[in-house]
Amino acid sequence: MTHGHGEDHFRDLDSAPGDEREEFELAAGVRGYLLGLFLATLLTAISFALPWTNIIWKPGIPVALVVFAIAQMGVHLVFFLHITTSPDNTNNILALAFGVLIVFLIIGGSIWIMNNLNRNMLPGGEQTQMQMGH
């Protein structure tokens, strides 16, 4: 069965900038990478300049920096890693999700363990006194 023109149109919409296809020109690929570089550089410059300006209310700066960091991760995923929602990228998305899960488990587990140790460890003198019943 052949693909209709409509299916090809949706396949083209579901491709990342810089995706390599047979009909894709080198100039268009370089243009996609340059656009990604420009956006990543712009987001980085904004993140560095933001705390020194009065554009955002001072207590809201950490939230703005998190938003810019998430936006920059999106730029990197789309423009440089070519992560899209197409069926060809299912394995890439699953590998990325698994990596994120492992990182959160390691960081969350480490914080949990350190918090538990901090709560349950007593300084040496107090621990000795409790064991002796004083």
C-alpha positions in Angstrom: 0.0 0.0 0.0 1.4 3.4 -0.9 1.4 6.4 1.3 -0.9 9.2 0.3 0.2 12.8 0.0 -1.5 13.7 3.3 0.5 11.1 5.3 3.8 12.5 3.9 2.7 16.0 4.8 2.2 14.9 8.5 5.5 13.1 8.5 7.2 16.3 7.4 5.5 18.2 10.2 6.8 15.7 12.7 10.5 16.1 12.0 13.0 18.1 14.0 15.1 20.8 12.5 18.3 19.3 11.1 16.7 15.8 10.5 18.5 14.1 7.7 16.4 13.0 4.8 17.4 12.2 1.3 15.8 15.3 -0.1 17.2 17.4 2.8 19.8 19.9 1.6 23.0 20.6 3.5 22.2 24.3 3.8 18.9 23.6 5.4 20.6 21.3 8.0 23.2 23.8 8.8 20.5 26.5 9.1 18.7 24.3 11.7 21.9 23.9 13.7 22.6 27.6 13.6 19.0 28.4 14.7 19.5 26.0 17.6 22.8 27.6 18.5 21.3 31.0 18.4 18.3 30.1 20.6 20.6 28.3 23.1 23.0 31.3 23.2 20.1 33.7 23.6 18.6 31.7 26.5 22.0 31.5 28.2 22.6 35.2 27.8 19.1 36.0 29.2 19.7 33.7 32.2 23.0 35.4 33.0 21.6 38.9 32.6 18.3 38.3 34.3 19.5 38.7 38.0 21.2 42.0 37.2 18.0 43.6 35.7 14.8 44.8 37.3 12.6 43.2 34.6 11.5 40.4 37.0 10.5 40.8 40.7 13.6 39.6 42.6 12.0 36.7 44.5 10.7 35.4 41.1 14.2 35.1 39.6 14.8 31.5 40.6 11.5 30.5 38.9 12.4 32.4 35.8 15.8 30.7 35.7 14.1 27.3 36.0 11.8 28.2 33.1 14.7 29.3 30.9 16.6 26.1 31.8 13.7 23.9 30.8 13.3 25.9 27.6 17.0 25.4 26.8 16.7 21.7 27.4 13.9 21.7 24.9 16.0 23.5 22.4 18.8 21.0 22.8 16.5 18.0 22.5 14.8 19.3 19.3 17.7 21.0 17.5 20.7 18.9 18.4 19.4 15.5 19.6 16.5 15.5 17.0 14.0 14.2 19.5 10.5 14.3 18.0 7.2 12.5 18.4 7.6 10.5 15.2 7.4 6.6 15.5 11.1 6.5 14.5 12.1 8.2 17.7 10.3 5.9 20.1 13.5 4.2 21.3 15.2 7.6 21.7 12.4 8.9 23.8 12.2 5.8 25.9 16.0 5.9 26.5 15.8 9.6 27.5 12.9 8.9 29.8 14.8 6.0 31.4 17.9 8.2 31.9 15.8 11.0 33.5 14.2 8.4 35.8 17.6 7.0 36.9 18.9 10.5 37.6 15.8 11.4 39.7 16.1 8.1 41.6 19.8 8.7 42.4 19.3 12.4 43.4 16.1 11.7 45.3 17.5 8.6 47.0 20.7 10.5 48.0 18.7 13.4 49.5 16.4 10.9 51.3 19.4 9.0 52.8 21.2 12.2 53.8 18.0 13.6 55.5 17.5 10.3 57.3 21.1 10.2 58.5 20.9 13.8 59.6 17.7 13.2 61.6 18.9 10.0 63.3 22.5 10.7 64.0 23.2 12.3 67.4 26.5 14.1 68.4 28.9 11.7 70.2 28.4 13.1 73.7 24.6 12.9 73.7 24.6 9.4 72.2 26.9 8.1 75.0 24.7 9.7 77.7 21.5 8.1 76.2 23.2 4.7 76.2 24.2 5.0 79.8 20.6 6.0 80.8 21.4 9.6 82.0 
